[in-house]
Amino acid sequence: MAGGAAVSRLIILTIPELTIGYQLGGATTVEVTSTDEAQARLEELLSTENGVIAVHAPYYNQFPAPLRQRLDHLRTPLVVALPAGSTPEHAEERRDRLLELLRQAVGYGITFGHEGTNP
């Protein structure tokens, strides 16, 4: 990268049960087992990372409001809640959240295929 800037990357703060799946997908993972541990590890990463940090949503949602507000205003790294829903009831919510994350990352909304149309 020009100017010697570090290459950005994706880091996922997740529970041990999900770690291997993210690693198989090529992501760097940090295992956490509680909201307090996730918050502590996130604070460490905020000073060293410039990419995307995805946090297991149940932990992210339990962060104190001032921390979440601070994260919302950061330019880098981009910190997002990683949807954890895997039940059919959560599928649409998870899809919408992933599309929103993509919109934030690229700066505009993207749709795929025939979304919003009847085949």
C-alpha positions in Angstrom: 0.0 0.0 0.0 1.3 3.5 -0.8 2.9 5.5 1.9 3.5 2.4 4.1 0.0 2.3 5.4 -1.1 -0.9 7.0 -3.4 -3.1 5.1 -6.9 -3.2 6.7 -8.4 -6.5 7.7 -11.5 -8.1 9.2 -11.3 -9.2 12.8 -14.3 -11.0 14.4 -14.8 -11.0 18.1 -17.0 -14.1 18.5 -17.9 -17.0 20.8 -15.7 -20.2 20.8 -18.5 -22.2 19.1 -18.4 -20.0 16.0 -14.7 -19.4 15.7 -13.8 -22.2 13.4 -16.5 -21.3 10.9 -15.1 -17.7 10.6 -11.6 -19.0 10.4 -12.5 -21.3 7.5 -13.9 -18.3 5.8 -10.5 -16.6 6.1 -11.3 -14.2 8.9 -9.1 -13.4 11.8 -10.9 -14.2 15.0 -10.7 -13.4 18.7 -12.6 -15.7 21.0 -14.6 -14.0 23.8 -16.9 -15.5 26.3 -18.6 -12.5 27.9 -19.7 -9.0 27.1 -16.9 -7.7 29.5 -14.3 -9.7 27.7 -15.5 -8.5 24.3 -15.4 -4.9 25.5 -11.9 -5.2 26.9 -10.6 -6.9 23.7 -12.3 -4.3 21.5 -10.8 -1.5 23.4 -7.3 -3.0 22.8 -8.1 -3.4 19.1 -9.4 0.1 18.6 -5.9 1.6 19.0 -4.2 -0.8 16.6 -6.6 -1.7 13.8 -7.8 0.2 10.8 -10.1 -2.3 9.1 -13.4 -3.8 10.2 -14.0 -5.2 13.7 -17.2 -7.3 13.8 -18.5 -8.1 17.3 -20.9 -11.0 18.2 -24.2 -9.1 18.3 -25.5 -10.3 21.7 -22.3 -8.8 23.3 -22.3 -5.7 21.1 -25.9 -5.0 22.1 -24.9 -5.1 25.8 -22.1 -2.6 25.5 -22.8 0.6 27.5 -24.6 3.2 25.4 -21.7 5.7 25.5 -19.4 3.1 24.0 -21.8 2.2 21.2 -22.2 5.9 20.4 -18.4 6.3 20.3 -18.1 3.3 18.0 -20.8 4.8 15.7 -18.7 7.9 15.2 -15.4 6.3 14.4 -14.1 6.5 10.9 -11.6 3.7 11.5 -11.8 1.0 12.4 -15.4 0.3 11.4 -17.0 -1.5 14.3 -20.2 -3.4 13.6 -22.4 -5.9 15.4 -22.2 -9.3 13.7 -25.7 -10.8 13.4 -25.9 -14.0 15.4 -29.4 -15.1 14.5 -29.6 -18.5 12.9 -33.2 -19.4 13.3 -35.7 -18.9 10.5 -37.4 -16.0 12.5 -34.1 -14.1 12.5 -33.1 -14.8 8.9 -34.7 -11.6 7.5 -33.3 -9.5 10.3 -29.9 -11.0 9.7 -30.1 -10.4 6.0 -31.1 -6.7 6.5 -28.3 -6.1 8.9 -25.8 -7.7 6.6 -27.0 -5.5 3.7 -26.7 -2.5 6.0 -23.1 -3.5 6.9 -22.3 -3.7 3.2 -23.9 -0.3 2.6 -21.7 1.2 5.3 -18.6 -0.4 4.0 -19.0 0.6 0.4 -20.9 3.8 0.9 -24.2 2.9 -0.9 -26.8 0.2 -1.0 -26.4 -2.9 -3.2 -29.0 -5.5 -4.1 -28.4 -8.9 -5.6 -30.3 -10.7 -8.3 -34.0 -10.1 -8.3 -34.4 -8.8 -4.8 -37.7 -7.1 -4.4 -39.2 -8.6 -7.5 -41.2 -11.7 -8.1 -39.4 -14.3 -10.2 
